[in-house]
Amino acid sequence: MTEQRTARRVPVLGIIAFVLLAALLLTLAVLSAIKGVRTAESNGHVVRVEDGQTFVVNMDGTEETVTLAGVVVPRPAAEGEEPTVENCLADEAMTNLATLLEPGDSVQLEYPEESDGPEGTRLALVHHGGEVVNLQQAEAGFAVPLPEQPREGFGSELREAQETARSEESGLYSSAAPCTLAGRIGPALTALEDLPADRPTTSAEAETQIETISAAVEQGVAAEKAFATIDPEETSLASLAWAADVPRLQEKLTGALSAAQAELKALDGTRNVLETREREELERQAEEKRQAEAKRQREAAERQAEAQREKAQREEAERQAEEEQRQAEESASASDSASASPPPSSSPSPSPTPSSSSASPSSADAEAGGDD
């Protein structure tokens, strides 16, 4: 009898357990349908990616929007709003998530205790292909860890992924992106560290270098303002992503600025010295030119005076020659005149002219009587 009663009791207990289990499953199903409550894990297929942190998944014919848990990701600026650092690389973050989760991909969603996400989404750790997508997005530099994490130990994994992105200068840690902290500080650092190495030899070269370094200093001063936008106490994207980088970058920028400003001061002194030397050289050249011009004028005056002396000498020689010629001509003329005139009284008288031989007899007789 005892064995029969025991045999009858076992099937009854099994039936009771089955009924209780069925009731529990039914209750969970009803609650799930009414309140959207799910078990700790669920499976689905990706429908589409909406931004760098959000995607739509199909679970048994029902679509649900899922947000990556434990991270903050840059999202696009609202329509009509100017983008800020909080929107830095939002398009790139969406593109990266879309490469990780393609439409139709099977995913397993692990829900934290507080699974309610922003705007009616569900927070989840997303498992796909043996990887956690939340970590993959952080490792690519498009997601940064939140202070509060969905489960124990996940925060350290996210921080390791963040350090990987930082060391590889990926995503939000890239200096090639103008909106990142490194992208805003990097170009200024490059300009300040790439100063002219050669010392100027002219004031014009010094002026050019001063202009180059002044522009770099202005760029560095403007870049310094980026640090003021990052509050390590906040949980904004900029603060969570870059607060740890501020001391290192600020030290580098401050050092580079100080060195550039010191170089500017030294160049200003060099420019003044070069300007003084160049002014003195110009004055020396001007004096040499003035002296050369004065010498040229003196030599020209001397040549002119010599030419005038030579001309006067020629004229005097010509005058003397003319005078001597005149005198010679006069002497020759006087000689000609002397040879043509009668001889003096001591010379023999010329023969009587026929008129005297025909003188009257009375005159001859008178002369003869006188002789007697």
RODO-2510 file (C-alpha; in nm, 4 decimals, decimal comma):
residues 372
     n   res          X          Y          Z
     1     m     0,0000     0,0000     0,0000
     2     t     0,2745     0,2417     0,0890
     3     e     0,4495     0,1890    -0,2435
     4     q     0,1235     0,2536    -0,4318
     5     r     0,0634     0,5789    -0,2458
     6     t     0,4207     0,6912    -0,3195
     7     a     0,3855     0,6150    -0,6887
     8     r     0,0639     0,8138    -0,7089
     9     r     0,2262     1,1110    -0,5212
    10     v     0,5201     1,1500    -0,7702
    11     p     0,3079     1,2176    -1,0810
    12     v     0,0999     1,4637    -0,8845
    13     l     0,4087     1,6613    -0,7769
    14     g     0,5336     1,6639    -1,1358
    15     i     0,2038     1,7957    -1,2577
    16     i     0,2018     2,0660    -0,9914
    17     a     0,5567     2,1723    -1,0835
    18     f     0,4702     2,1837    -1,4513
    19     v     0,1627     2,3941    -1,3824
    20     l     0,3631     2,6370    -1,1680
    21     l     0,6335     2,6693    -1,4334
    22     a     0,3762     2,7275    -1,7033
    23     a     0,2093     2,9924    -1,4903
    24     l     0,5436     3,1648    -1,4331
    25     l     0,6285     3,1667    -1,8009
    26     l     0,2822     3,2957    -1,8828
    27     t     0,3203     3,5739    -1,6269
    28     l     0,6557     3,6758    -1,7683
    29     a     0,5152     3,6780    -2,1181
    30     v     0,2215     3,8936    -2,0105
    31     l     0,4493     4,1343    -1,8244
    32     s     0,6778     4,1491    -2,1245
    33     a     0,3925     4,2307    -2,3540
    34     i     0,2449     4,4901    -2,1207
    35     k     0,5500     4,6619    -1,9724
    36     g     0,8262     4,5778    -2,2212
    37     v     1,0207     4,3870    -1,9568
    38     r     1,2656     4,1327    -2,1005
    39     t     1,4948     3,8681    -1,9647
    40     a     1,8648     3,9468    -1,8965
    41     e     1,9552     3,8516    -2,2537
    42     s     1,7812     3,8382    -2,5851
    43     n     1,8715     3,7769    -2,9477
    44     g     1,7776     3,9673    -3,2586
    45     h     1,8870     4,0868    -3,6011
    46     v     2,0118     4,4306    -3,6948
    47     v     1,7713     4,6380    -3,8992
    48     r     1,9634     4,9662    -3,9351
    49     v     2,2107     5,1945    -3,7579
    50     e     2,0754     5,5354    -3,6639
    51     d     2,3870     5,7042    -3,5194
    52     g     2,7164     5,6146    -3,3536
    53     q     2,5470     5,4719    -3,0451
    54     t     2,2000     5,3681    -3,1530
    55     f     2,0631     5,0993    -3,3830
    56     v     1,7360     4,9176    -3,4466
    57     v     1,7077     4,5429    -3,3866
    58     n     1,4330     4,2978    -3,4842
    59     m     1,3417     4,0467    -3,2153
    60     d     1,0796     3,7951    -3,3147
    61     g     0,9100     4,0395    -3,5489
    62     t     0,9238     4,3335    -3,3074
    63     e     1,1609     4,6224    -3,3707
    64     e     1,3357     4,7822    -3,0775
    65     t     1,5862     5,0686    -3,0614
    66     v     1,9023     4,9863    -2,8683
    67     t     2,1636     5,2230    -2,7230
    68     l     2,5164     5,1061    -2,6443
    69     a     2,5459     5,0955    -2,2654
    70     g     2,8349     5,2298    -2,0581
    71     v     2,9604     5,4817    -2,3116
    72     v     2,8944     5,8267    -2,4499
    73     v     2,9303     5,8690    -2,8248
    74     p     2,9292     6,1848    -3,0384
    75     r     2,5925     6,2405    -3,1993
    76     p     2,4910     6,4706    -3,4846
    77     a     2,3860     6,8244    -3,3997
    78     a     2,0149     6,8900    -3,4039
    79     e     1,8775     7,0417    -3,7199
    80     g     1,9416     7,4152    -3,7278
    81     e     2,2019     7,4033    -3,4492
    82     e     2,5698     7,4796    -3,4873
    83     p     2,7911     7,1756    -3,4173
    84     t     2,9953     7,1829    -3,0951
    85     v     3,2694     6,9623    -2,9565
    86     e     2,9945     6,7296    -2,8342
    87     n     2,9173     6,6547    -3,2001
    88     c     3,2824     6,5976    -3,2934
    89     l     3,3162     6,3046    -3,5393
    90     a     2,9489     6,2117    -3,5098
    91     d     2,9296     6,1049    -3,8751
    92     e     3,2494     5,9020    -3,8443
    93     a     3,1155     5,7301    -3,5304
    94     m     2,7963     5,6345    -3,7139
    95     t     2,9966     5,5030    -4,0101
    96     n     3,2129     5,2905    -3,7810
    97     l     2,9130     5,1401    -3,6017
    98     a     2,7536     5,0658    -3,9390
    99     t     3,0610     4,8645    -4,0378
   100     l     3,0358     4,6671    -3,7134
   101     l     2,6606     4,6068    -3,7339
   102     e     2,5345     4,5485    -4,0854
   103     p     2,1664     4,4876    -4,1611
   104     g     2,0746     4,1247    -4,0943
   105     d     2,3613     4,0613    -3,8522
   106     s     2,2659     3,8461    -3,5537
   107     v     2,3298     4,0116    -3,2174
   108     q     2,2898     3,9121    -2,8564
   109     l     2,1805     4,1873    -2,6218
   110     e     2,2828     4,1848    -2,2573
   111     y     2,0697     4,4201    -2,0532
   112     p     2,1922     4,5859    -1,7352
   113     e     1,9657     4,6239    -1,4345
   114     e     1,8766     4,9778    -1,5407
   115     s     1,8121     4,9195    -1,9072
   116     d     1,6033     5,2250    -1,9856
   117     g     1,7971     5,4407    -2,2319
   118     p     1,7410     5,7905    -2,3714
   119     e     1,4256     5,8611    -2,5697
   120     g     1,2673     5,5246    -2,5037
   121     t     1,5631     5,3144    -2,6160
   122     r     1,7038     5,0100    -2,4362
   123     l     2,0575     5,0158    -2,2945
   124     a     2,2515     4,7004    -2,3750
   125     l     2,5888     4,5406    -2,4117
   126     v     2,5866     4,4200    -2,7690
   127     h     2,7601     4,0927    -2,8525
   128     h     2,8344     4,0204    -3,2167
   129     g     3,0837     3,7848    -3,3763
   130     g     3,2466     3,7033    -3,0450
   131     e     3,3123     4,0717    -2,9705
   132     v     3,1407     4,3357    -2,7584
   133     v     3,0449     4,6199    -2,9911
   134     n     3,0539     4,8744    -2,7062
   135     l     3,4258     4,7947    -2,6589
   136     q     3,4927     4,7970    -3,0323
   137     q     3,3435     5,1442    -3,0649
   138     a     3,5592     5,2657    -2,7737
   139     e     3,8734     5,1044    -2,9156
   140     a     3,8151     5,2852    -3,2440
   141     g     3,8027     5,6137    -3,0512
   142     f     3,4351     5,6838    -3,1131
   143     a     3,3031     5,6065    -2,7629
   144     v     3,4286     5,7006    -2,4154
   145     p     3,3455     5,5319    -2,0835
   146     l     3,0836     5,6741    -1,8493
   147     p     3,1612     5,6973    -1,4762
   148     e     2,8839     5,4495    -1,3954
   149     q     2,8977     5,1152    -1,5713
   150     p     2,6258     4,8544    -1,6397
   151     r     2,8140     4,5700    -1,4767
   152     e     3,1201     4,5132    -1,2614
   153     g     3,4490     4,4938    -1,4477
   154     f     3,3153     4,6388    -1,7712
   155     g     3,4466     4,9865    -1,6861
   156     s     3,8087     4,8656    -1,6745
   157     e     3,7617     4,6957    -2,0111
   158     l     3,6275     5,0190    -2,1583
   159     r     3,9168     5,2200    -2,0141
   160     e     4,1656     4,9789    -2,1692
   161     a     3,9903     5,0226    -2,5029
   162     q     4,0026     5,3998    -2,4562
   163     e     4,3780     5,3880    -2,3867
   164     t     4,4264     5,1870    -2,7033
   165     a     4,2496     5,4566    -2,9042
   166     r     4,4513     5,7273    -2,7283
   167     s     4,7874     5,5581    -2,7913
   168     e     4,6983     5,4932    -3,1564
   169     e     4,5543     5,8473    -3,1946
   170     s     4,2305     5,7086    -3,3305
   171     g     3,8945     5,8805    -3,3565
   172     l     3,8474     6,1401    -3,0849
   173     y     4,2224     6,1297    -3,0106
   174     s     4,3364     6,2017    -3,3643
   175     s     4,5289     6,5226    -3,4285
   176     a     4,4107     6,5114    -3,7907
   177     a     4,0517     6,5968    -3,6933
   178     p     4,0118     6,9736    -3,6342
   179     c     3,7338     6,9269    -3,3789
   180     t     3,9271     6,7050    -3,1360
   181     l     4,1424     6,8463    -2,8569
   182     a     4,4558     6,7102    -3,0232
   183     g     4,3338     6,8525    -3,3532
   184     r     4,2935     7,1976    -3,2018
   185     i     4,6220     7,1935    -3,0107
   186     g     4,8348     6,9915    -3,2553
   187     p     4,8674     7,2471    -3,5389
   188     a     4,9599     7,5209    -3,2913
   189     l     5,2228     7,2950    -3,1336
   190     t     5,3628     7,2091    -3,4762
   191     a     5,3851     7,5765    -3,5724
   192     l     5,5532     7,6661    -3,2424
   193     e     5,7990     7,3773    -3,2553
   194     d     5,8861     7,4257    -3,6234
   195     l     6,0482     7,7668    -3,5829
   196     p     6,3177     7,8948    -3,8252
   197     a     6,6534     7,7465    -3,7286
   198     d     6,8867     7,9763    -3,9245
   199     r     6,9845     8,3059    -3,7691
   200     p     6,8928     8,6073    -3,9831
   201     t     7,1711     8,7972    -4,1561
   202     t     6,9608     9,0960    -4,2603
   203     s     6,6895     9,2987    -4,0929
   204     a     6,4490     9,1853    -4,3668
   205     e     6,5144     8,8200    -4,2784
   206     a     6,4685     8,9008    -3,9108
   207     e     6,1388     9,0748    -3,9866
   208     t     6,0159     8,7715    -4,1832
   209     q     6,1040     8,5368    -3,8970
   210     i     5,9348     8,7667    -3,6464
   211     e     5,6166     8,7627    -3,8546
   212     t     5,6279     8,3799    -3,8782
   213     i     5,6817     8,3308    -3,5049
   214     s     5,4236     8,5959    -3,4132
   215     a     5,1636     8,4097    -3,6195
   216     a     5,2557     8,0841    -3,4431
   217     v     5,2258     8,2524    -3,1024
   218     e     4,8825     8,3888    -3,1923
   219     q     4,7776     8,0399    -3,3008
   220     g     4,9051     7,8958    -2,9725
   221     v     4,7240     8,1555    -2,7633
   222     a     4,4017     8,0798    -2,9505
   223     a     4,4540     7,7066    -2,8996
   224     e     4,4917     7,7572    -2,5251
   225     k     4,1251     7,8544    -2,5111
   226     a     4,0319     7,4942    -2,5922
   227     f     4,1402     7,3876    -2,2430
   228     a     3,8830     7,6162    -2,0851
   229     t     3,6006     7,4190    -2,2492
   230     i     3,6948     7,0997    -2,0636
   231     d     3,5788     7,0538    -1,7044
   232     p     3,7080     6,7291    -1,5518
   233     e     3,4104     6,7258    -1,3137
   234     e     3,1557     6,7091    -1,5961
   235     t     3,0302     6,4025    -1,7798
   236     s     3,0173     6,5651    -2,1223
   237     l     3,1821     6,3971    -2,4193
   238     a     3,4677     6,6526    -2,4230
   239     s     3,5408     6,6133    -2,0522
   240     l     3,5235     6,2325    -2,0490
   241     a     3,7330     6,2031    -2,3659
   242     w     4,0008     6,4659    -2,3111
   243     a     4,0249     6,5650    -1,9438
   244     a     4,3129     6,3204    -1,8958
   245     d     4,4989     6,4746    -2,1915
   246     v     4,4731     6,8357    -2,0727
   247     p     4,7737     6,8449    -1,8325
   248     r     5,0114     6,6880    -2,0854
   249     l     4,9000     6,8994    -2,3814
   250     q     4,8804     7,2155    -2,1726
   251     e     5,2367     7,1655    -2,0497
   252     k     5,3635     7,1126    -2,4033
   253     l     5,1760     7,4129    -2,5385
   254     t     5,2850     7,6403    -2,2537
   255     g     5,6489     7,5372    -2,2986
   256     a     5,6364     7,5912    -2,6736
   257     l     5,4723     7,9321    -2,6282
   258     s     5,7357     8,0411    -2,3775
   259     a     6,0169     7,9345    -2,6095
   260     a     5,8589     8,1142    -2,9053
   261     q     5,8049     8,4338    -2,7080
   262     a     6,1672     8,4259    -2,5902
   263     e     6,2750     8,3783    -2,9511
   264     l     6,0632     8,6763    -3,0524
   265     k     6,2356     8,8947    -2,7941
   266     a     6,5797     8,7793    -2,9101
   267     l     6,4877     8,8368    -3,2746
   268     d     6,3648     9,1861    -3,1963
   269     g     6,7069     9,2684    -3,0507
   270     t     6,8804     9,1070    -3,3483
   271     r     6,6667     9,3071    -3,5884
   272     n     6,7610     9,6320    -3,4120
   273     v     7,1316     9,5474    -3,4314
   274     l     7,1039     9,4549    -3,7984
   275     e     6,9091     9,7715    -3,8766
   276     t     7,1798     9,9809    -3,7055
   277     r     7,4529     9,8052    -3,9008
   278     e     7,2651     9,8405    -4,2253
   279     r     7,1980    10,2089    -4,1590
   280     e     7,5658    10,2667    -4,0822
   281     e     7,6631    10,0749    -4,3935
   282     l     7,4255    10,2832    -4,6032
   283     e     7,5680    10,6001    -4,4519
   284     r     7,9209    10,4758    -4,5213
   285     q     7,8311    10,3911    -4,8780
   286     a     7,6626    10,7289    -4,9171
   287     e     7,9728    10,9020    -4,7805
   288     e     8,1955    10,7013    -5,0121
   289     k     7,9685    10,7921    -5,2993
   290     r     7,9749    11,1577    -5,1973
   291     q     8,3511    11,1551    -5,1703
   292     a     8,3820    10,9751    -5,5022
   293     e     8,1544    11,2331    -5,6617
   294     a     8,3553    11,5181    -5,5090
   295     k     8,6760    11,3577    -5,6340
   296     r     8,5221    11,3152    -5,9775
   297     q     8,4180    11,6794    -5,9806
   298     r     8,7666    11,7900    -5,8649
   299     e     8,9319    11,5797    -6,1309
   300     a     8,6901    11,7153    -6,3897
   301     a     8,7662    12,0707    -6,2754
   302     e     9,1383    12,0004    -6,2884
   303     r     9,1058    11,8526    -6,6325
   304     q     8,9045    12,1541    -6,7426
   305     a     9,1617    12,3916    -6,5926
   306     e     9,4432    12,1993    -6,7591
   307     a     9,2558    12,2112    -7,0851
   308     q     9,2111    12,5853    -7,0446
   309     r     9,5827    12,6262    -6,9653
   310     e     9,6743    12,4207    -7,2661
   311     k     9,4368    12,6251    -7,4771
   312     a     9,5847    12,9488    -7,3441
   313     q     9,9341    12,8187    -7,4163
   314     r     9,8318    12,7232    -7,7653
   315     e     9,6715    13,0595    -7,8195
   316     e     9,9844    13,2332    -7,6827
   317     a    10,2072    13,0225    -7,9026
   318     e     9,9867    13,1006    -8,1994
   319     r     9,9942    13,4698    -8,1108
   320     q    10,3704    13,4704    -8,0793
   321     a    10,3995    13,2817    -8,4030
   322     e    10,1735    13,5322    -8,5684
   323     e    10,3730    13,8169    -8,4141
   324     e    10,6982    13,6687    -8,5295
   325     q    10,5517    13,6172    -8,8735
   326     r    10,4292    13,9724    -8,8770
   327     q    10,7648    14,1001    -8,7701
   328     a    10,9324    13,8864    -9,0297
   329     e    10,6959    14,0118    -9,2910
   330     e    10,7587    14,3702    -9,1780
   331     s    11,1344    14,3110    -9,1890
   332     a    11,1075    14,1651    -9,5314
   333     s    10,8920    14,4559    -9,6440
   334     a    11,1357    14,7055    -9,4978
   335     s    11,4241    14,5355    -9,6779
   336     d    11,2342    14,5491   -10,0005
   337     s    11,1640    14,9193    -9,9488
   338     a    11,5259    14,9967    -9,8667
   339     s    11,6539    14,8275   -10,1754
   340     a    11,4139    15,0253   -10,3941
   341     s    11,4969    15,3856   -10,2517
   342     p    11,8031    15,6305   -10,3835
   343     p    12,1445    15,5866   -10,2266
   344     p    12,2580    15,8397    -9,9672
   345     s    12,4735    16,1596   -10,0445
   346     s    12,8033    15,9867   -10,0114
   347     s    12,7079    15,7732   -10,2995
   348     p    12,8119    15,8792   -10,6553
   349     s    12,5755    16,1274   -10,8099
   350     p    12,3647    15,9914   -11,0759
   351     s    12,4294    16,0819   -11,4344
   352     p    12,2828    16,4152   -11,5410
   353     t    11,9584    16,3979   -11,7020
   354     p    11,9223    16,5174   -12,0531
   355     s    11,7506    16,8225   -11,9269
   356     s    12,0615    16,9385   -11,7394
   357     s    12,2872    16,8900   -12,0344
   358     s    12,0725    17,1206   -12,2290
   359     a    12,1067    17,3990   -11,9791
   360     s    12,1300    17,7493   -12,1028
   361     p    12,4748    17,8930   -12,1944
   362     s    12,4445    18,1622   -11,9374
   363     s    12,4340    17,9162   -11,6595
   364     a    12,7380    17,7354   -11,7883
   365     d    12,9264    18,0494   -11,8315
   366     a    12,8395    18,1597   -11,4839
   367     e    12,9707    17,8415   -11,3420
   368     a    13,2897    17,8802   -11,5533
   369     g    13,3470    18,2416   -11,4440
   370     g    13,3110    18,1376   -11,0880
   371     d    13,5809    17,8859   -11,1320
   372     d    13,8098    18,1535   -11,2597
***
